């Protein structure tokens, strides 16, 4: 599944993570693996971000 995550927009990954964690059911072992993969991909994307804040006058 991880290879597929690269092509999914970040907002969609966050939605997927929310749906898995907010469900009314217990998380299965497969669900845990999916959550970990989504978290790794989001973390990887976060490390690629370069934020620069500048004051504009």
N, C-alpha and C positions, 0 to 999 in steps of 0.2 A: 504494500500500500504506500510506502514512503515515496517511491518513485513517482507515484501519481500526485502526491501532495505538492510537488514543485509547481505543477500547472494550475493549482487552485488558488484563487485570490485570497489574500490575507483575511478579509472580512468573512469570507465563506468558511475558512478554517476556524475562526473564532466562533462562528455560529455552530459549526459541527461540534466543537468542544463543549459549548454550552448545552446543546441538545443531549450529548452523551451524559454530561454530569447532572443535568436538571431532570432527567427522566425519573419516573416514579418507580423504577425497578432497580434492583441491585446491579452493580456493574460486574460483568462477567470478566473472566481472564482475557477474552478477546477484546472486550471494551477497554481494559487497562492498557493493552498493547496499542490500541488505536489512540488513546489519550496520550500515551508516551510519544508516539510518532508525531502527533500533531504538535505537542509541546516542543519537541526537538526542532521541527520545521519552523515554528514561530520564533523560537530562540535564534535559530540560524538567520532568519530574516531580520531579526532585531539587531544582530551583530553587524549586518551589512549596512545598516542605516548610519548615515553621517549627518548629525544634526548640527546646524549652525544658527545661532540666534544673533541678530544684529538689530541695533536701534536705528530706526529710520526717522529722520527729521523732516 
